[in-house]
């Protein structure tokens, strides 16, 4: 565990109704779980890596990472996962923040964390959010424990579940990512997306 680097959390608790499974993190993409591919790309960039899910029932034990269950029952969106992870890290010395990433992004850039860090330098420690092709990608972002009181208020008392909604209450910066192929923030939400991702991987192997 290195606290001179940011911590990171992968959101694995989202509903997967369009995929017809309970956890798309465990779907196989060319013989490997989606989550394993994201871990491989993200873990070298971080001091510590966590998994955020609705409940810890042992499904993710095989990945060997700490699992942080949601602090509130029932699925309430990614902001609840972020809040739970920040609360878990509070007081552990991760002064460089917490990088957020979804479990269904097999092409997450290997310089994502450093780019977010560079964009967020300064005493105010803003949240840093990726934008790609003009579209905000809030699940690829950097946050700090100093944001926790505002985020906890939004989750616990205001019932807010979305990341975009909380940005209006926090200092933040947006990083516009350069065009690239495969699309670095491609999310797998449907069976067709899974096929497209496999095609991309075949091309780059």
C-alpha positions as CSV (number, residue, x, y, z in Angstrom):
1,X,0.0,0.0,0.0
2,X,1.5,3.3,-1.1
3,X,-0.2,6.5,0.1
4,X,2.1,8.7,-2.0
5,X,-0.1,7.6,-5.0
6,X,-3.9,8.0,-5.1
7,X,-6.2,5.2,-4.1
8,X,-8.7,3.9,-6.6
9,X,-12.1,2.3,-6.5
10,X,-13.8,0.3,-9.3
11,X,-17.6,0.5,-9.2
12,X,-18.9,-3.0,-9.5
13,X,-22.4,-2.6,-8.0
14,X,-24.4,-1.2,-10.9
15,X,-27.5,-3.0,-12.2
16,X,-27.0,-5.0,-15.4
17,X,-30.5,-5.4,-16.7
18,X,-29.5,-4.7,-20.3
19,X,-26.9,-7.5,-20.1
20,X,-29.3,-10.0,-18.5
21,X,-26.9,-10.7,-15.6
22,X,-26.6,-9.5,-12.0
23,X,-23.0,-8.4,-12.2
24,X,-21.6,-7.5,-15.6
25,X,-18.2,-7.1,-13.9
26,X,-18.0,-10.9,-14.1
27,X,-18.9,-11.2,-17.8
28,X,-16.1,-12.7,-19.9
29,X,-14.4,-10.7,-22.6
30,X,-12.2,-13.0,-24.7
31,X,-11.8,-15.4,-21.9
32,X,-11.3,-13.0,-19.0
33,X,-13.7,-11.2,-16.7
34,X,-14.3,-7.6,-17.5
35,X,-13.3,-6.7,-14.0
36,X,-10.0,-8.4,-14.3
37,X,-9.2,-6.4,-17.5
38,X,-10.0,-3.1,-15.7
39,X,-7.9,-4.1,-12.7
40,X,-4.9,-4.8,-14.9
41,X,-5.1,-1.4,-16.5
42,X,-5.8,0.6,-13.4
43,X,-3.9,-1.0,-10.5
44,X,-0.4,-0.1,-11.7
45,X,-1.4,3.6,-11.6
46,X,-2.5,3.5,-7.9
47,X,-1.3,3.0,-4.3
48,X,-4.3,0.9,-3.4
49,X,-7.3,-0.4,-5.2
50,X,-10.8,-1.0,-3.8
51,X,-14.0,-2.5,-5.2
52,X,-17.3,-0.8,-4.5
53,X,-20.5,-2.9,-4.5
54,X,-24.0,-2.9,-3.1
55,X,-23.3,-5.7,-0.6
56,X,-20.2,-7.9,0.1
57,X,-21.5,-11.4,-0.5
58,X,-18.1,-12.9,-1.5
59,X,-18.7,-12.8,-5.3
60,X,-15.6,-10.7,-5.8
61,X,-13.2,-12.4,-3.3
62,X,-11.3,-14.1,-6.1
63,X,-9.9,-10.7,-7.2
64,X,-8.0,-10.3,-3.9
65,X,-9.0,-6.6,-3.4
66,X,-10.8,-5.0,-0.4
67,X,-14.6,-4.8,-1.0
68,X,-16.4,-1.7,0.3
69,X,-20.2,-2.3,0.6
70,X,-22.6,0.6,0.1
71,X,-23.3,2.5,3.3
72,X,-27.0,2.6,2.5
73,X,-29.1,-0.4,1.4
74,X,-30.7,-0.6,-2.1
75,X,-29.0,0.6,-5.2
76,X,-28.8,4.3,-5.1
77,X,-26.3,5.1,-7.9
78,X,-22.6,5.7,-8.3
79,X,-22.5,8.6,-5.8
80,X,-23.3,6.1,-3.0
81,X,-20.3,3.9,-4.0
82,X,-18.0,7.0,-4.1
83,X,-19.2,8.1,-0.7
84,X,-18.7,4.7,0.8
85,X,-15.2,4.5,-0.6
86,X,-14.2,8.0,0.6
87,X,-15.5,7.1,4.0
88,X,-13.5,3.9,4.1
89,X,-10.3,5.8,3.2
90,X,-10.9,8.7,5.5
91,X,-7.8,9.1,7.8
92,X,-5.7,6.6,5.9
93,X,-3.4,9.2,4.4
94,X,-4.4,9.2,0.8
95,X,-3.7,12.9,0.3
96,X,-3.6,12.6,-3.5
97,X,-7.2,11.5,-3.7
98,X,-9.4,8.7,-4.9
99,X,-9.7,7.8,-8.6
100,X,-13.0,6.4,-9.7
101,X,-13.6,4.0,-12.5
102,X,-16.4,1.7,-13.7
103,X,-16.0,-2.1,-14.0
104,X,-17.1,-2.2,-17.7
105,X,-14.4,-0.1,-19.3
106,X,-11.8,-2.5,-20.8
107,X,-9.9,0.3,-22.5
108,X,-9.4,2.7,-19.6
109,X,-6.2,4.7,-20.4
110,X,-3.0,3.7,-18.6
111,X,-2.2,7.4,-18.0
112,X,-5.7,8.2,-16.6
113,X,-4.7,8.7,-13.0
114,X,-1.6,10.8,-13.7
115,X,-3.7,13.0,-16.1
116,X,-6.3,13.6,-13.5
117,X,-3.6,14.4,-10.9
118,X,-2.0,16.9,-13.2
119,X,-5.3,18.6,-13.9
120,X,-6.2,18.8,-10.2
121,X,-3.0,20.4,-8.8
122,X,-3.5,23.3,-6.5
123,X,-4.4,24.0,-2.9
124,X,-8.2,23.8,-3.5
125,X,-8.0,20.1,-4.5
126,X,-11.0,20.1,-6.9
127,X,-12.7,17.1,-8.2
128,X,-11.5,16.3,-11.7
129,X,-13.8,14.8,-14.3
130,X,-13.0,13.4,-17.8
131,X,-14.8,14.7,-20.9
132,X,-14.5,12.8,-24.2
133,X,-15.8,14.0,-27.5
134,X,-17.6,16.8,-25.6
135,X,-19.4,14.4,-23.3
136,X,-18.8,14.4,-19.6
137,X,-17.7,11.0,-18.2
138,X,-18.1,11.4,-14.4
139,X,-17.4,7.8,-13.6
140,X,-13.8,8.5,-14.7
141,X,-12.8,11.0,-12.1
142,X,-10.6,12.0,-9.1
143,X,-12.1,13.0,-5.7
144,X,-10.7,13.8,-2.3
145,X,-11.8,13.0,1.3
146,X,-12.3,16.7,1.8
147,X,-15.3,16.4,-0.5
148,X,-16.8,13.7,1.8
149,X,-19.1,16.0,3.9
150,X,-20.8,17.4,0.9
151,X,-21.1,14.0,-0.8
152,X,-22.4,12.4,2.4
153,X,-25.0,15.1,2.7
154,X,-26.1,14.6,-0.9
155,X,-26.4,10.8,-0.5
156,X,-27.8,10.4,3.0
157,X,-30.0,13.4,3.4
158,X,-30.9,14.5,-0.1
159,X,-31.2,11.1,-1.8
160,X,-28.9,12.1,-4.7
161,X,-27.4,9.1,-6.5
162,X,-25.8,10.7,-9.6
163,X,-22.3,12.1,-9.8
164,X,-23.2,15.0,-12.1
165,X,-25.7,16.3,-9.6
166,X,-23.1,16.8,-6.8
167,X,-20.7,18.7,-9.0
168,X,-22.7,21.9,-8.7
169,X,-21.8,21.8,-4.9
170,X,-18.1,21.1,-5.3
171,X,-15.1,22.8,-6.9
172,X,-14.2,20.8,-10.0
173,X,-12.3,20.8,-13.2
174,X,-13.0,19.1,-16.5
175,X,-10.3,17.4,-18.6
176,X,-11.1,17.0,-22.3
177,X,-9.5,13.8,-23.5
178,X,-7.9,13.6,-26.9
179,X,-9.5,11.4,-29.6
180,X,-8.2,7.8,-29.5
181,X,-9.0,4.3,-30.8
182,X,-10.3,2.1,-29.3
183,X,-12.4,4.7,-27.5
184,X,-10.8,4.9,-24.1
185,X,-14.0,5.4,-22.1
186,X,-16.1,2.9,-24.0
187,X,-18.6,1.2,-21.6
188,X,-20.1,-2.2,-22.1
189,X,-23.8,-1.9,-21.5
190,X,-25.4,-4.3,-24.0
191,X,-24.4,-7.7,-25.6
192,X,-23.6,-5.7,-28.8
193,X,-21.1,-3.6,-26.8
194,X,-19.4,-6.8,-25.6
195,X,-19.1,-7.9,-29.2
196,X,-17.7,-4.5,-30.2
197,X,-15.1,-4.6,-27.4
198,X,-14.0,-8.1,-28.5
199,X,-13.5,-6.9,-32.1
200,X,-11.4,-3.9,-30.8
201,X,-9.2,-6.3,-28.7
202,X,-8.7,-8.6,-31.7
203,X,-7.5,-5.6,-33.7
204,X,-4.9,-4.4,-31.2
205,X,-3.6,-7.9,-30.1
